[in-house]
Amino acid sequence: MVGLFQKLQQRSNADLSRVTVSNPTVRSADLLEASRLCTADAKANILHGLSILELCLIIAMKHLNDIYDGEPFNFQMVHNEFKKFIQRKSHSVHNFEKPVVIKAFEHLQQLELIRPMDGSGTKTQKEYQLVKLMLDHTQMMEALHKYPQCPTDVKQWAMSAFG
């Protein structure tokens, strides 16, 4: 309950102004909003700010997770999956140069949406370093539904991955 009231304290001044000395009660709507803030999924929220390219890479990784039953994958595998989508199905996503795609992949790693698999002991080229997707089905579906102006072909590709 303490965490709930801390979240209430973090809300905007307009919301806090409802609770005053003359009106000391907290409404149920205030508690519901605080609860929503407490349970918001940070990773799903991060997904809403991704570029279309980064979202496509996440979808490609989901395809690879399905194909290889959750085994780690590398950038080259993700890039190949993305290129297949671009060549066969996409009319709205550009065919980005490989260095741009690598930067997007690295950004996903910085956001901790993918994590490198340690323990190889040897230095591997970054394109071949094994990584694991740190998102689950629910997080990806929520992000996809809330993603603003997502191209139809990308949504269809994603739905085939999440099926």
ChimeraX attribute file (.defattr): number of C-alpha atoms within 10 A of each C-alpha:
attribute: neighborCount
match mode: 1-to-1
recipient: residues
	/A:1	8
	/A:2	7
	/A:3	11
	/A:4	17
	/A:5	15
	/A:6	12
	/A:7	18
	/A:8	20
	/A:9	13
	/A:10	12
	/A:11	15
	/A:12	9
	/A:13	9
	/A:14	8
	/A:15	12
	/A:16	14
	/A:17	9
	/A:18	15
	/A:19	14
	/A:20	10
	/A:21	7
	/A:22	7
	/A:23	9
	/A:24	9
	/A:25	11
	/A:26	14
	/A:27	10
	/A:28	9
	/A:29	9
	/A:30	20
	/A:31	16
	/A:32	12
	/A:33	14
	/A:34	20
	/A:35	17
	/A:36	13
	/A:37	15
	/A:38	14
	/A:39	8
	/A:40	10
	/A:41	12
	/A:42	9
	/A:43	17
	/A:44	20
	/A:45	15
	/A:46	14
	/A:47	23
	/A:48	17
	/A:49	13
	/A:50	17
	/A:51	13
	/A:52	17
	/A:53	19
	/A:54	19
	/A:55	23
	/A:56	22
	/A:57	21
	/A:58	24
	/A:59	25
	/A:60	24
	/A:61	27
	/A:62	22
	/A:63	21
	/A:64	21
	/A:65	17
	/A:66	14
	/A:67	11
	/A:68	11
	/A:69	9
	/A:70	14
	/A:71	13
	/A:72	17
	/A:73	20
	/A:74	18
	/A:75	21
	/A:76	16
	/A:77	16
	/A:78	23
	/A:79	19
	/A:80	12
	/A:81	18
	/A:82	22
	/A:83	16
	/A:84	13
	/A:85	19
	/A:86	19
	/A:87	10
	/A:88	8
	/A:89	14
	/A:90	19
	/A:91	13
	/A:92	13
	/A:93	15
	/A:94	10
	/A:95	14
	/A:96	12
	/A:97	8
	/A:98	11
	/A:99	9
	/A:100	11
	/A:101	19
	/A:102	17
	/A:103	12
	/A:104	18
	/A:105	22
	/A:106	16
	/A:107	15
	/A:108	21
	/A:109	17
	/A:110	11
	/A:111	13
	/A:112	15
	/A:113	18
	/A:114	19
	/A:115	16
	/A:116	16
	/A:117	13
	/A:118	10
	/A:119	6
	/A:120	9
	/A:121	6
	/A:122	7
	/A:123	7
	/A:124	10
	/A:125	8
	/A:126	13
	/A:127	14
	/A:128	12
	/A:129	17
	/A:130	19
	/A:131	18
	/A:132	18
	/A:133	21
	/A:134	12
	/A:135	16
	/A:136	11
	/A:137	11
	/A:138	11
	/A:139	16
	/A:140	21
	/A:141	15
	/A:142	15
	/A:143	19
	/A:144	20
	/A:145	11
	/A:146	14
	/A:147	19
	/A:148	10
	/A:149	7
	/A:150	15
	/A:151	14
	/A:152	12
	/A:153	16
	/A:154	23
	/A:155	16
	/A:156	13
	/A:157	17
	/A:158	21
	/A:159	13
	/A:160	11
	/A:161	18
	/A:162	15
	/A:163	7
